[in-house]
Amino acid sequence: MEELKPILPFLQWLVTGAAGVYAYMARRDSANAEEVVKLKGRVTTLEEQMRHLPDQGLVNELAGEMKAVKASLDGMRESISPLVRAVDRINDYLLNQK
Protein backbone atom coordinates (compact mmCIF):
# COMPACT_ATOMS: atom_id res chain seq x y z
CA MET A 1 0.00 0.00 0.00
CA GLU A 2 2.93 2.32 0.64
CA GLU A 3 4.04 2.06 -2.94
CA LEU A 4 0.59 3.32 -4.15
CA LYS A 5 0.65 6.52 -2.04
CA PRO A 6 2.58 8.57 -4.64
CA ILE A 7 0.18 7.45 -7.37
CA LEU A 8 -3.06 8.13 -5.42
CA PRO A 9 -3.12 11.93 -5.99
CA PHE A 10 -2.61 11.34 -9.69
CA LEU A 11 -5.44 8.77 -9.75
CA GLN A 12 -7.63 11.17 -7.80
CA TRP A 13 -7.03 13.92 -10.38
CA LEU A 14 -7.59 11.44 -13.19
CA VAL A 15 -10.95 10.28 -11.77
CA THR A 16 -12.01 13.89 -11.10
CA GLY A 17 -11.07 14.88 -14.64
CA ALA A 18 -12.94 11.91 -16.09
CA ALA A 19 -16.02 12.86 -14.04
CA GLY A 20 -15.75 16.44 -15.31
CA VAL A 21 -15.47 15.31 -18.92
CA TYR A 22 -18.46 13.01 -18.44
CA ALA A 23 -20.52 15.85 -16.91
CA TYR A 24 -19.56 18.16 -19.79
CA MET A 25 -20.51 15.56 -22.41
CA ALA A 26 -23.80 14.75 -20.66
CA ARG A 27 -24.71 18.46 -20.50
CA ARG A 28 -23.83 18.92 -24.15
CA ASP A 29 -25.93 15.89 -25.12
CA SER A 30 -28.82 17.30 -23.10
CA ALA A 31 -28.52 20.63 -24.93
CA ASN A 32 -28.40 18.80 -28.25
CA ALA A 33 -31.49 16.79 -27.31
CA GLU A 34 -33.38 19.99 -26.48
CA GLU A 35 -32.34 21.51 -29.79
CA VAL A 36 -33.47 18.37 -31.65
CA VAL A 37 -36.87 18.57 -29.93
CA LYS A 38 -37.22 22.23 -30.96
CA LEU A 39 -36.25 21.41 -34.54
CA LYS A 40 -38.74 18.53 -34.65
CA GLY A 41 -41.45 20.93 -33.55
CA ARG A 42 -40.50 23.40 -36.26
CA VAL A 43 -40.45 20.67 -38.91
CA THR A 44 -43.86 19.44 -37.78
CA THR A 45 -45.25 22.98 -38.02
CA LEU A 46 -43.80 23.42 -41.50
CA GLU A 47 -45.18 20.07 -42.62
CA GLU A 48 -48.65 21.08 -41.43
CA GLN A 49 -48.42 24.38 -43.29
CA MET A 50 -47.16 22.66 -46.44
CA ARG A 51 -50.05 20.19 -46.29
CA HIS A 52 -52.51 23.07 -46.65
CA LEU A 53 -50.75 24.65 -49.63
CA PRO A 54 -52.09 23.92 -53.12
CA ASP A 55 -50.20 21.44 -55.25
CA GLN A 56 -49.03 22.13 -58.80
CA GLY A 57 -52.10 20.53 -60.36
CA LEU A 58 -54.44 22.80 -58.42
CA VAL A 59 -52.39 25.87 -59.32
CA ASN A 60 -52.55 24.91 -63.01
CA GLU A 61 -56.31 24.35 -62.73
CA LEU A 62 -56.77 27.76 -61.10
CA ALA A 63 -54.67 29.39 -63.82
CA GLY A 64 -56.91 27.82 -66.47
CA GLU A 65 -60.04 28.98 -64.69
CA MET A 66 -58.62 32.50 -64.40
CA LYS A 67 -58.01 32.54 -68.16
CA ALA A 68 -61.62 31.47 -68.70
CA VAL A 69 -62.87 34.25 -66.41
CA LYS A 70 -60.68 36.78 -68.25
CA ALA A 71 -62.08 35.64 -71.59
CA SER A 72 -65.60 35.94 -70.22
CA LEU A 73 -64.91 39.47 -68.95
CA ASP A 74 -63.43 40.45 -72.30
CA GLY A 75 -66.62 39.19 -73.98
CA MET A 76 -68.77 41.20 -71.57
CA ARG A 77 -66.68 44.28 -72.22
CA GLU A 78 -67.21 43.88 -75.97
CA SER A 79 -70.95 43.39 -75.54
CA ILE A 80 -71.26 46.43 -73.25
CA SER A 81 -69.24 48.67 -75.57
CA PRO A 82 -72.17 49.51 -77.91
CA LEU A 83 -74.35 50.24 -74.90
CA VAL A 84 -71.74 52.67 -73.55
CA ARG A 85 -71.64 54.47 -76.91
CA ALA A 86 -75.44 54.70 -76.99
CA VAL A 87 -75.58 56.10 -73.45
CA ASP A 88 -72.88 58.64 -74.36
CA ARG A 89 -74.88 59.76 -77.42
CA ILE A 90 -78.04 60.11 -75.32
CA ASN A 91 -76.10 62.05 -72.71
CA ASP A 92 -74.64 64.39 -75.35
CA TYR A 93 -78.08 64.90 -76.88
CA LEU A 94 -79.63 65.74 -73.52
CA LEU A 95 -76.80 68.12 -72.61
CA ASN A 96 -77.06 69.95 -75.95
CA GLN A 97 -80.88 70.30 -75.77
CA LYS A 98 -80.79 72.44 -72.64
Backbone torsions as a table, in degrees:
resi	resn	phi	psi	omega
1	MET	NA	-31.3	178.8
2	GLU	-62.7	-34.6	-177.9
3	GLU	-74.1	-15.6	178.8
4	LEU	-88.7	-15.0	-177.3
5	LYS	-58.3	-40.4	178.2
6	PRO	-69.2	-24.7	-177.5
7	ILE	-86.7	-22.6	-175.6
8	LEU	-58.3	-45.2	177.9
9	PRO	-60.7	-38.7	178.2
10	PHE	-63.6	-43.7	178.5
11	LEU	-64.4	-37.0	178.5
12	GLN	-62.9	-45.8	178.6
13	TRP	-65.1	-37.1	179.1
14	LEU	-64.5	-45.6	179.0
15	VAL	-65.9	-41.6	178.4
16	THR	-62.6	-43.8	178.0
17	GLY	-62.8	-42.3	178.5
18	ALA	-63.1	-40.0	177.9
19	ALA	-64.6	-39.9	177.8
20	GLY	-63.9	-43.6	178.3
21	VAL	-63.1	-42.1	178.8
22	TYR	-62.1	-44.2	179.8
23	ALA	-62.4	-41.8	178.9
24	TYR	-62.0	-46.3	-179.0
25	MET	-65.4	-39.9	179.9
26	ALA	-65.0	-41.3	179.1
27	ARG	-65.0	-41.3	-179.9
28	ARG	-66.0	-40.2	176.8
29	ASP	-64.2	-37.6	177.9
30	SER	-64.3	-43.3	178.0
31	ALA	-63.7	-40.7	177.9
32	ASN	-64.3	-39.1	179.7
33	ALA	-64.3	-41.0	177.6
34	GLU	-63.4	-41.8	179.3
35	GLU	-64.8	-39.0	178.0
36	VAL	-63.9	-40.6	178.8
37	VAL	-63.2	-43.1	178.1
38	LYS	-62.4	-43.8	179.9
39	LEU	-65.0	-37.8	177.2
40	LYS	-62.6	-39.7	177.4
41	GLY	-63.1	-42.7	178.8
42	ARG	-64.7	-41.8	179.6
43	VAL	-64.1	-41.4	178.5
44	THR	-61.7	-43.1	178.2
45	THR	-61.8	-45.4	179.2
46	LEU	-63.9	-39.2	178.2
47	GLU	-63.0	-40.3	177.8
48	GLU	-63.5	-43.0	179.3
49	GLN	-66.5	-38.8	179.8
50	MET	-67.5	-31.0	-179.4
51	ARG	-65.5	-28.2	-178.0
52	HIS	-90.3	-6.1	178.4
53	LEU	-79.5	150.1	178.5
54	PRO	-71.5	147.7	177.0
55	ASP	-86.9	176.8	-174.8
56	GLN	-63.7	-36.6	178.8
57	GLY	-62.3	-42.9	179.2
58	LEU	-66.7	-39.0	177.9
59	VAL	-63.3	-43.0	177.9
60	ASN	-63.5	-40.3	178.1
61	GLU	-63.2	-43.8	178.2
62	LEU	-63.5	-38.6	178.2
63	ALA	-62.8	-41.4	177.4
64	GLY	-63.7	-42.3	178.8
65	GLU	-65.8	-36.4	177.6
66	MET	-65.5	-37.5	176.5
67	LYS	-63.9	-39.3	178.7
68	ALA	-65.2	-41.7	178.0
69	VAL	-64.1	-41.2	178.4
70	LYS	-62.4	-42.7	178.4
71	ALA	-63.6	-39.9	178.3
72	SER	-64.2	-42.4	178.1
73	LEU	-65.2	-38.8	177.2
74	ASP	-62.5	-40.0	177.1
75	GLY	-63.9	-41.5	177.6
76	MET	-64.0	-40.7	179.4
77	ARG	-61.2	-41.8	179.2
78	GLU	-67.4	-36.4	-179.7
79	SER	-76.0	-25.3	179.0
80	ILE	-83.5	-22.4	-176.1
81	SER	-54.6	-46.9	177.8
82	PRO	-63.6	-34.8	178.4
83	LEU	-64.5	-39.9	178.4
84	VAL	-63.3	-43.2	179.2
85	ARG	-63.4	-40.3	179.6
86	ALA	-65.2	-42.8	178.9
87	VAL	-64.2	-39.4	177.7
88	ASP	-63.1	-41.1	178.9
89	ARG	-64.8	-42.4	178.1
90	ILE	-63.2	-41.7	179.2
91	ASN	-62.6	-45.5	178.3
92	ASP	-62.1	-41.8	179.6
93	TYR	-61.2	-46.8	-179.1
94	LEU	-66.5	-35.8	179.1
95	LEU	-70.2	-34.8	-178.7
96	ASN	-79.4	-20.8	-179.6
97	GLN	-76.7	-21.4	-177.5
98	LYS	-81.5	NA	NA
